[in-house]
Amino acid sequence: MIEDDKEFKLQTGLKREVFFEILDYLTIEFNKECTKGSFRGIGVGCRFVLAITYWREYRAMRQMGFDYDVSASTVCESVKRVEETLSKYSKFQIEDIKTEIKKLEVQGIKVENIIGDVEEQPIERLLVNQEDSYSGKKKRHTTKNQIIIAEGTKRIINFYNANGTTHDFKMLKDSEILSVLEKMKIGGKFDSGYQGVQKEK
């Protein structure tokens, strides 16, 4: 076990307390499936580590299987099972941005500005509609994720996904963030990738 908290986060992408909170939840849910006889194989902790490694490094599952001494199908099944389980966890469920802002206000947190950015991540080549995901900038197939957080907090209040060819500003418009900000009189801070946002506002 990594004792240094900073190194732990660098290796896993999660704070120690968050890592074990998620692991505890997965253990409880996986144990429920064990009692039904529908869950066998490697341990919960190993499955969680496989999922984290895949999310962070996007490595080939066959290569991961070789490194962890399991089959590629076990890696695939582990990642899928962890994702499906965590998608039901209330802390991983994000409602529309207006509702999320109101949740913060109930907690006494006044949201005056939001910060938005888009991350482009490589993906495997699609079997169909390959042109929708091919990024000329990255010279490979990608997907884009838009993350919106409330300034002054570390709370994600909106998430939006699109194909790699989608312009950042189009993602912002399609996610209908701007109309909510205008109605709630909340400012927005965006990087240069959102060209045209000031004119739209």
URTA-V764857 format. One record per helix or strand. SS is the DSSP state (2 for helix, 1 for strand). FROM is the first residue (numbers start at 0). TO is the last residue. If there is no record, write none. Layout:
ss=SS from=FROM to=TO
ss=SS from=FROM to=TO
This chain:
ss=2 from=4 to=11
ss=2 from=15 to=34
ss=2 from=43 to=56
ss=2 from=60 to=67
ss=2 from=71 to=85
ss=2 from=89 to=91
ss=2 from=96 to=105
ss=1 from=112 to=121
ss=2 from=129 to=131
ss=1 from=133 to=134
ss=1 from=139 to=149
ss=1 from=155 to=162
ss=2 from=167 to=173
ss=2 from=176 to=183
ss=1 from=186 to=189
ss=2 from=196 to=199
